Amino acid sequence: MKTYQASDFRGRYFAHRGLHDIARGIPENSLPAFRAAVAKGYGVELDVQLSSDGRVVVFHDDTLDRVCGVRSRVISHPLAELQQMRLLGTDETIPLFSDVLDILRQGSGPLIVELKTGPRNQELCEKTLSFLRNYPGVFCIESFDPRIVLWFRKHAPEIFRGQLAQPYEGYAGLLPAPVAFLLSGCRLSFLNKPDFIAYRIGRRPSRVLRKRSRGVLLFGWTSKDAEHDAADNDAVIFEACTPPVKYA
């Protein structure tokens, strides 16, 4: 497996959950969204998690309510049931990670794989890594969960890895205050040593900016004006706009 460096990701635009456009019947994290991103040559950002029977699927939310109209968790269903559900009222269904990788092999830009945290993190890490070891394109991994980033530092240190984060307010009501304090400032990065920090666009903590000055890349998410936000980020994850493939 090849290893990748900052230069493989710096100055790139990444289509958030693929190049989706529900007005045109293309939902997020769907096979048509990834085909559209490949056709434009964009980098791609996507999300992986497990079905109840241990299959790696591409889906963002922990629950199925918003996208599939089902009041349940993704990990509560086997793949066969998940693939009976429809994405945002379209005919598209929840794809397997392996099927998405088959599309991306056709020539997209670099890939960002976000691993969602859950009750079976180690299994998700192991299976995701197994797929990525056979993927010929440029890729990196990221997670909001520092433990997942740490797992990759320990078990696959050659893989470019990132810590996802957001301001303290973004964690309010979701996590205990001390945990939100640690995560919002990326205060556990001394343990998992991320190569990049993917931080919500807007004001960033000074400690995050200091890390950038020391060589850690800064990715911005999720931009609705990607070319404007390029000035403050080494790479930009975007949606609802059509930037060039790379920074000018």
C-alpha positions in Angstrom: 0.0 0.0 0.0 1.3 3.4 -0.9 1.7 6.2 1.6 0.6 9.7 1.0 1.8 13.1 2.1 0.5 16.6 2.6 1.2 17.5 -1.1 -1.4 14.9 -2.2 -4.2 16.8 -0.4 -3.1 20.5 -0.2 -5.0 22.7 -2.5 -7.8 20.2 -3.3 -11.6 20.5 -3.1 -13.5 17.6 -1.8 -17.2 16.9 -2.6 -19.0 16.4 0.7 -20.7 13.0 0.7 -20.2 13.0 -3.1 -21.4 15.6 -5.6 -25.0 15.4 -4.5 -28.0 17.5 -5.7 -31.3 16.3 -4.4 -33.1 18.7 -6.8 -31.7 16.5 -9.6 -32.5 13.3 -7.7 -29.0 12.7 -6.5 -28.9 12.2 -2.8 -25.9 12.4 -0.5 -23.6 9.4 -0.1 -25.2 7.6 -3.1 -23.6 5.9 -6.0 -24.8 8.6 -8.5 -23.2 11.3 -6.2 -19.9 9.6 -6.3 -20.1 9.1 -10.1 -20.8 12.8 -10.5 -17.7 13.7 -8.4 -15.6 11.3 -10.4 -16.8 12.9 -13.7 -15.8 16.4 -12.4 -12.4 15.1 -11.0 -13.1 16.3 -7.5 -11.8 14.8 -4.3 -14.5 12.9 -2.4 -15.4 12.9 1.3 -17.6 10.1 2.5 -18.7 8.3 5.8 -18.5 4.7 6.8 -20.1 2.7 9.5 -21.3 -0.9 10.1 -24.5 -2.7 9.6 -25.6 -5.2 12.2 -24.2 -8.1 10.2 -20.8 -6.4 10.0 -20.9 -4.9 6.5 -19.2 -1.6 5.9 -21.8 0.8 4.5 -21.6 4.4 3.3 -24.0 6.6 5.4 -23.5 9.7 7.5 -26.1 9.8 10.3 -26.1 7.4 13.2 -29.9 7.1 12.8 -32.0 6.5 9.6 -34.7 9.1 10.4 -33.5 12.1 8.3 -32.4 10.3 5.2 -34.6 7.2 5.1 -37.6 8.1 7.3 -37.0 5.1 9.6 -36.8 5.7 13.4 -33.9 3.4 14.1 -30.1 3.2 14.1 -28.0 2.1 11.1 -26.2 -0.5 13.2 -29.5 -2.1 14.2 -30.2 -3.5 10.7 -28.5 -6.1 8.5 -27.4 -5.0 5.0 -30.4 -6.7 3.4 -32.8 -4.4 5.3 -30.7 -1.3 4.9 -30.7 -1.8 1.1 -34.5 -1.9 1.1 -34.6 1.7 2.4 -34.5 4.7 0.0 -32.3 7.8 0.3 -34.3 11.1 0.6 -37.3 9.8 -1.3 -35.3 8.7 -4.4 -34.8 5.2 -5.8 -31.2 5.2 -4.5 -30.2 2.9 -1.6 -27.5 2.8 1.0 -24.3 1.6 -0.8 -21.6 -0.7 0.4 -18.1 0.9 0.8 -16.7 -1.7 -1.6 -19.1 -0.6 -4.3 -18.2 3.1 -3.8 -14.5 2.2 -4.0 -15.2 0.5 -7.3 -16.6 3.7 -8.7 -13.8 5.8 -7.3 -11.1 3.6 -8.9 -12.2 5.1 -12.2 -10.3 8.2 -11.6 -11.6 10.6 -8.9 -9.3 12.9 -6.9 -8.1 12.0 -3.4 -10.5 10.4 -1.0 -11.3 11.3 2.6 -12.9 8.5 4.6 -14.7 9.5 7.8 -15.1 6.7 10.2 -18.2 7.1 12.4 -17.9 6.3 16.0 -20.1 3.5 17.5 -20.1 0.4 19.7 -17.9 -1.6 17.4 -15.1 0.9 16.6 -12.3 -1.7 16.3 -14.2 -3.9 13.9 -15.0 -0.8 11.7 -11.4 0.3 11.8 -10.1 -3.2 10.8 -12.6 -3.7 8.0 -12.1 -0.2 6.6 -8.4 -0.6 6.6 -8.7 -4.0 4.8 -10.6 -2.3 2.0 -8.2 0.6 1.8 -5.2 -1.6 1.6 -6.5 -2.8 -1.8 -7.5 0.7 -3.1 -5.1 2.1 -5.7 -6.1 5.8 -5.3 -4.9 8.5 -3.0 -6.8 8.4 0.4 -6.8 9.5 4.0 -8.9 8.8 7.0 -10.5 11.0 9.6 -12.9 10.8 12.6 -14.4 12.9 15.3 -13.5 10.1 17.7 -9.8 10.6 18.8 -9.7 6.9 19.6 -10.3 5.9 16.0 -7.5 8.3 14.8 -5.3 6.7 17.5 -6.1 3.2 16.3 -4.8 4.1 12.9 -1.7 5.7 14.4 -1.0 2.4 16.1 -2.0 -0.1 13.5 -1.4 1.8 10.2 0.9 4.7 10.9 1.7 5.1 7.2 -1.9 6.3 6.5 -2.5 10.0 6.4 -4.9 10.6 9.2 -7.0 13.6 10.5 -8.9 14.7 13.5 -12.4 16.1 12.9 -13.5 18.9 15.2 -15.8 21.8 15.7 -16.3 24.7 18.2 -17.4 23.9 21.7 -21.0 25.0 20.9 -21.2 22.2 18.3 -20.9 19.6 21.0 -23.3 21.3 23.4 -26.0 18.9 24.6 -24.3 16.0 22.9 -21.3 15.4 25.1 -20.4 16.3 28.7 -18.8 19.7 29.0 -15.2 18.4 29.8 -15.3 16.2 26.8 -16.5 19.0 24.6 -13.7 21.2 25.9 -11.1 18.6 25.0 -12.5 17.8 21.5 -13.2 21.4 20.4 -9.6 22.4 21.0 -8.1 19.1 19.7 -6.5 18.7 23.0 -5.9 14.9 22.6 -3.8 15.3 19.4 -0.7 14.7 21.5 -1.9 11.1 21.6 -3.1 10.4 18.0 -0.7 12.8 16.2 -3.0 13.8 13.3 -1.5 14.8 10.0 -4.4 17.2 9.5 -7.3 18.8 11.4 -10.6 19.1 9.7 -12.4 21.9 11.5 -15.7 23.5 10.9 -15.4 26.6 8.9 -15.5 29.8 10.9 -13.4 30.9 13.9 -10.8 28.4 14.9 -9.1 28.1 18.3 -5.7 29.5 18.5 -4.2 26.2 19.5 -5.5 24.7 16.2 -4.0 27.5 14.2 -0.7 27.0 16.1 -0.7 23.3 15.0 -1.1 24.5 11.4 1.9 26.7 11.8 3.8 23.6 12.8 3.0 21.6 9.7 -0.4 20.1 10.5 -2.8 20.7 7.6 -6.1 22.5 8.1 -9.1 21.2 6.2 -12.3 23.3 6.3 -15.8 21.8 6.4 -18.5 22.2 5.0 -18.2 25.2 2.6 -21.0 26.6 0.5 -18.4 29.0 -1.1 -15.4 26.9 -1.5 -13.2 29.3 -3.5 -13.7 32.0 -0.8 -12.9 29.6 2.0 -9.7 28.3 0.2 -7.7 31.2 1.5 -8.0 30.0 5.1 -7.6 26.3 4.6 -5.2 23.8 3.1 -8.1 21.9 1.6 -11.8 22.5 1.5 -14.8 20.1 1.8 -17.7 21.6 0.0 -21.3 21.2 -1.1 -23.9 23.2 -3.0 -21.3 24.9 -5.2 -19.0 24.0 -8.1 -15.4 25.1 -7.4 -12.5 24.2 -9.7 -10.8 20.8 -9.1 -7.9 22.5 -7.4 -7.0 25.8 -6.0 -5.8 28.3 -8.7 
